[in-house]
């Protein structure tokens, strides 16, 4: 059975990766805040854009409420953050 990668899946995956990679625990409200920052282009920096068969993914650095800069991946087709990457 194939996993349905919807907004709920993306939130849970992002929450897990944020905890692993930055030690930050988030709520659904925090996740919605981060997604809104990307949608409104609020203090974000585009790092990379990657076109795929069914999607375009964008990697952004953004400032997360006094917790520092985090790197997120945005799905153009799903219109939400799908994961968090380490900044090197």
C-alpha positions in Angstrom: 0.0 0.0 0.0 1.4 3.4 -1.0 1.7 6.1 1.6 -0.5 9.2 0.9 1.8 12.2 1.2 -0.8 14.8 2.1 -0.4 17.8 4.4 -0.8 15.7 7.6 1.9 13.4 6.5 4.1 16.4 5.6 3.5 17.9 9.1 4.4 14.7 10.9 7.5 14.2 8.8 8.6 17.8 9.2 8.0 17.7 13.0 10.2 14.6 13.3 13.0 16.0 11.2 13.0 19.4 13.1 13.4 17.5 16.4 16.2 15.3 15.0 18.1 18.0 13.2 17.5 21.2 15.2 16.2 20.0 18.6 12.9 21.9 18.0 9.5 20.5 18.8 6.6 22.1 16.9 2.8 22.1 16.9 0.5 22.2 14.0 0.2 26.0 14.6 4.0 26.3 14.3 3.9 24.3 11.1 1.1 26.5 9.6 3.2 29.6 10.6 6.2 28.2 8.7 4.1 27.4 5.7 2.6 30.9 5.7 6.1 32.4 5.8 6.9 30.6 2.6 3.5 31.5 1.0 3.9 35.2 1.8 7.6 35.2 1.0 8.2 36.6 4.6 11.9 36.9 5.3 13.0 33.7 3.5 15.9 33.0 1.2 15.7 30.7 -1.8 18.6 28.2 -1.7 17.7 25.8 -4.5 14.9 24.8 -6.9 14.6 21.3 -8.3 12.1 20.3 -10.9 10.8 16.7 -10.8 8.3 14.8 -12.9 5.2 15.7 -10.8 6.5 18.6 -8.6 8.9 21.4 -8.2 10.6 21.5 -4.8 12.1 24.7 -3.4 14.7 24.8 -0.5 14.5 27.9 1.7 16.3 29.2 4.7 14.0 31.0 7.1 14.1 32.5 10.6 11.9 30.6 13.0 10.6 32.7 15.9 13.9 33.4 17.7 15.0 29.7 17.3 17.4 30.6 14.5 17.6 29.9 10.8 16.2 26.6 9.6 16.3 25.0 6.1 13.0 23.8 4.8 11.8 22.0 1.6 8.6 23.3 0.0 6.5 21.3 -2.4 5.0 23.4 -5.2 2.3 20.8 -5.9 1.3 20.1 -2.3 1.7 23.7 -1.3 3.3 22.9 2.1 6.7 22.2 3.7 7.6 18.6 3.3 10.8 18.2 5.3 13.7 20.1 7.1 17.3 19.8 6.1 20.5 20.5 8.1 22.3 23.7 7.3 25.9 23.0 6.6 
